[in-house]
Amino acid sequence: MEASTNPRVVKTSGVLHGGPRIDGTRISVFVIGESIRQGEQSIEAILMGFPDLSREQVAVALEYYDENSELMGYLRLQRDLTRQRMLEQSCAPVENSDE
């Protein structure tokens, strides 16, 4: 497990692709941060969607998200590239195996 500046946020290779998550969960700091900071969800909605999370854990995730903008930008780019690849693959013509 990689050390973090916040002991409640951890990174573990093989869990969420090594991205930061709330300790003791598989809940991504990036997902929480993006959802709230982009206005998609409120803190209350996050707490309802993840009933095992405390308000303090959400606050810790947001603090980490805000303090690590370069990492979050990288994760955002990776997410967008993955979405683009999936879209391109889903629109690709189906090859006919009979030819």
C-alpha positions, -999 to +999 in steps of 0.1 A: +000+000+000+014+034-010+016+061+017-008+090+014-007+125+028-041+116+044-042+084+064-079+079+055-071+079+018-051+050+005-038+037-028-034-001-033-021-016-065-048-039-079-077-020-062-094+006-084-063+005-107-042+019-078-063+051-076-070+069-043-099+055-023-114+059+011-096+035+035-116+003+042-137+007+011-135+004-027-150+039-031-130+062-053-120+096-042-121+107-078-157+095-082-168+114-051-149+145-060-161+146-096-197+140-086-198+168-061-174+193-077-191+190-111-225+196-095-238+161-105-246+152-069-248+168-035-230+155-004-263+143+009-269+123-023-235+107-020-243+098+016-276+082+005-259+064-024-231+051-002-248+045+032-217+031+048-198+064+043-198+090+070-199+128+063-163+130+076-152+104+050-168+124+022-151+156+036-117+138+036-123+126+001-131+161-011-101+175+007-078+150-010-095+156-044-090+194-041-054+191-029-043+167-057-056+185-088-028+172-110-036+136-101-073+142-105-066+158-140-047+126-150-076+104-138-101+126-156-080+122-188-078+084-184-116+083-178-123+103-209-099+083-231-115+051-219-150+065-227-138+075-262-124+041-269-156+024-257-177+047-279-155+040-309-156+003-304-194+003-299-198+022-332-173+000-351-188-020-380-194-057-372-171-079-393-189-106-412-173-139-404-189-156-435-166-139-460 
